[in-house]
Every structure is written in structure tokens, then in C-alpha cells.
Amino acid sequence: MNNPSEQALSWSFNYPNAVTIIRVVLTIPIVWLVCLGGMEERLLAAVLLTFAWATDGLDGFLARRLGQSSLAGALFDLTADRIIMTPTLILSIIGGFWVGTAGLMPFNPFPYAVIVIIADLTVIIGVLMFLWKRRSRDIEFPAPTQIARISYSVQMPTLILGVLGAGPPWLLAAFMYAAIIITIAAFYSYFSKAAYVFFS
């Protein structure tokens, strides 16, 4: 994508954005299935989460391949990831899906959940502040750092394992600790890069 500060903030319905829309819409059945909480529903929710995760890079690939990259599309894609993850994580905690790792993490699962949710909310707030400030002046969109991009590929399988409730508890705990570490590192790297969106 070209320098976002040189792009108009206009949204168009195209193949990349259609993929992102599909991913966001998947949040509705995922949340519904997690609320139902049965094993069959949790399995189906995990399948849909896996699909959402597997197609994460498809919209960006199509945008580059078809020459349809846009600032609005990049912001939509960034926000979509958080829309999929945050409500699912919160509802899975309410549903008691993470009890299997009790004893393997202090105050389970809150060290993991709080860090991931704070990072997600910071991204969403950052996008909203960027859009607000761009109304009155030219401001460059801070593209995610490489580690921030990678972090989603650790956070999502952790969430999928938690929702699914399958496998040994130590494996899920290991993913949770890995998600904590990479989320903190990603938060620091991206926030350091994007601090001007919040404070300028």
C-alpha cells in the first residue's frame, strides 16, 4: 500500500473488503455458538474461528494482487481482527471455558485475557482517534509492525484451543503464556510507533 497519508479515506465494495466483511459477519454465529456453550456448538465455533483466522491475510493479498489497496480497507481489516477476537474471548471466559488451565496460571485466565483485551481495545481506540484527527489534518496511518502482525497468529490459536476445550491443559497454558509475551512485545512495538495518533 502506498503512503496512507497520500490516500483519500474512501471505502469501496470490492473483493478484499468483501472478504473482510465476511470475516466480521462470522462474529455473529461465533458469539451465538459460544453463548450456547455445548460441545457441538463449541466445536462449530472453533471451526468458524479457524476459518476467520485462515482467511486473515486473504483480503490483504487480494488488495495487493488486484491493485485495490486502500487506507479504509487497511483500517477495516485491522479493526475486523479485534471485532472477531474480543467478544469471543470475553464470552468464553463468562462461559467458563478456561477452567482447564486453573493451577497452571495465577488468577487464570485473567493475566492472558486482560492483556489481549487491552491490546485489542487500544487498537480500536487508536483507529477511532486516527479517523477523528484525519478530519482536520493530514496524519499518516501507522501500519502495524511485523511483530504486531505475527501476534494475531498466536492469539487466534490460543482462543481456538480455549473455545474448543480439547487437548491437554498444559498445551493451552503454554499458548496462553506465549500469547501474553508476544502481545506485550507487539503492544510495545506498535504503540511506540503509533503514539503520535494518541498524543499529537
C-alpha positions in Angstrom: 0.0 0.0 0.0 1.2 3.5 -0.8 1.8 6.0 1.9 -1.7 6.3 3.6 -1.3 10.0 4.1 -1.4 10.4 0.3 -4.6 8.4 0.0 -8.1 9.5 0.2 -10.1 7.9 3.0 -12.8 6.4 0.8 -14.3 3.0 1.1 -15.5 0.9 -1.8 -17.1 -2.6 -2.0 -14.5 -4.8 -3.7 -13.2 -8.3 -3.3 -10.7 -7.6 -0.5 -13.3 -5.7 1.5 -15.9 -8.4 0.8 -13.6 -10.9 2.5 -13.2 -8.7 5.5 -17.0 -8.2 5.7 -17.5 -12.0 5.7 -14.9 -12.3 8.5 -16.7 -9.7 10.6 -20.1 -11.2 9.9 -18.8 -14.6 11.2 -18.5 -13.0 14.6 -22.3 -13.2 15.0 -22.6 -17.0 14.7 -19.4 -17.5 16.6 -20.7 -15.4 19.5 -24.1 -17.2 19.4 -22.5 -20.6 19.4 -20.1 -19.7 22.3 -23.2 -18.4 24.3 -24.9 -21.8 23.8 -21.9 -23.4 25.2 -22.5 -27.1 24.3 -19.6 -29.2 23.0 -21.1 -29.4 19.5 -21.6 -25.6 19.4 -18.1 -25.0 20.8 -16.6 -27.3 18.0 -18.5 -25.4 15.3 -17.4 -22.0 16.8 -13.8 -23.3 16.8 -14.2 -24.2 13.1 -15.6 -20.8 12.2 -12.8 -19.1 14.2 -10.2 -21.2 12.3 -11.8 -20.1 9.0 -11.6 -16.4 10.1 -8.0 -16.9 11.2 -7.0 -18.8 8.0 -8.5 -16.0 5.8 -6.9 -13.2 7.7 -4.3 -12.5 5.1 -6.6 -13.2 2.1 -8.1 -9.7 2.0 -4.6 -8.1 2.0 -3.3 -10.5 -0.6 -6.3 -9.7 -2.9 -5.9 -6.0 -2.4 -2.3 -6.1 -3.5 -2.9 -8.6 -6.3 -5.9 -6.6 -7.7 -4.4 -3.2 -7.1 -7.3 -2.4 -4.7 -5.3 -1.4 -1.6 -6.8 1.5 0.3 -6.4 3.2 3.6 -10.1 2.5 4.5 -9.5 -1.2 3.7 -6.4 -1.4 5.9 -8.3 0.2 8.8 -11.2 -2.1 8.3 -9.0 -5.2 8.2 -7.2 -4.1 11.4 -10.4 -3.5 13.2 -12.0 -6.7 12.0 -9.4 -8.8 13.7 -10.3 -7.2 17.1 -14.0 -7.5 16.5 -13.7 -11.2 15.9 -11.4 -11.9 18.9 -12.5 -9.6 21.8 -16.2 -10.5 22.3 -15.5 -14.2 21.7 -12.8 -14.1 24.4 -15.0 -12.3 26.9 -17.9 -14.6 26.4 -15.7 -17.7 26.6 -14.5 -16.6 30.0 -18.0 -16.0 31.1 -18.9 -19.4 29.9 -16.1 -21.0 32.0 -14.2 -22.4 29.0 -10.8 -21.8 30.6 -11.2 -23.7 33.8 -8.9 -26.5 32.5 -5.8 -24.3 33.0 -6.6 -23.5 36.6 -3.5 -24.1 38.6 -1.3 -23.5 35.6 -1.7 -19.7 35.5 -2.2 -17.5 38.5 -5.7 -15.9 38.5 -6.5 -18.0 35.4 -7.3 -16.8 32.7 -7.1 -13.1 33.5 -3.4 -12.4 33.0 -3.8 -13.6 29.5 -7.3 -12.2 28.8 -6.7 -8.8 30.3 -3.5 -8.2 28.3 -5.1 -9.3 25.0 -8.3 -7.3 25.5 -6.4 -4.2 26.5 -4.2 -4.5 23.4 -7.4 -5.0 21.2 -9.2 -2.1 22.7 -6.1 0.1 22.3 -6.0 -0.7 18.6 -9.7 0.1 18.2 -9.4 3.4 20.1 -6.3 4.2 18.0 -8.2 3.7 14.8 -11.1 5.9 16.0 -8.7 8.6 17.1 -6.9 8.4 13.8 -10.2 8.9 11.9 -11.2 11.8 14.1 -7.9 13.6 13.7 -7.8 13.0 10.0 -10.9 15.1 9.6 -9.0 18.2 10.3 -5.4 17.5 9.3 -3.2 15.1 7.3 -2.0 12.4 9.5 -0.2 9.2 8.5 -1.6 5.8 9.3 0.9 3.8 11.4 0.9 0.4 9.7 1.3 -2.5 12.1 4.8 -3.6 12.9 5.9 -7.1 11.9 5.6 -8.5 15.4 2.1 -7.0 15.7 1.1 -8.9 12.6 2.6 -12.1 14.0 0.9 -11.7 17.3 -2.5 -12.4 15.8 -1.2 -15.8 14.7 -0.5 -16.7 18.3 -3.6 -15.1 19.8 -6.1 -16.8 17.5 -4.9 -20.5 18.0 -4.9 -19.8 21.7 -8.5 -18.6 21.6 -9.5 -21.5 19.4 -8.0 -24.0 21.8 -9.7 -22.3 24.7 -13.1 -22.4 23.0 -12.6 -25.9 21.8 -11.5 -27.1 25.3 -9.6 -30.0 23.7 -6.1 -31.3 24.3 -4.0 -31.3 27.5 -4.4 -28.3 29.8 -0.6 -27.7 29.7 -0.8 -27.1 25.9 -3.4 -24.4 26.3 -1.5 -22.9 29.2 1.7 -22.8 27.0 -0.2 -21.0 24.3 -1.6 -18.5 26.8 1.8 -17.7 28.1 3.1 -17.4 24.6 0.2 -15.0 23.7 1.0 -12.9 26.8 4.6 -12.5 25.8 4.1 -11.7 22.1 1.1 -9.5 22.8 3.2 -7.4 25.3 6.0 -7.2 22.7 3.6 -6.3 19.9 1.8 -3.7 22.0 5.1 -2.0 22.9 6.4 -2.0 19.3 3.2 -0.8 17.8 2.3 1.7 20.5 5.8 3.2 20.2 5.3 3.6 16.5 1.7 4.9 16.7 2.0 7.0 19.9 1.5 10.2 17.9 -2.0 9.1 17.0 -2.9 9.3 20.7 -0.8 12.3 21.8 -0.2 14.6 18.8 
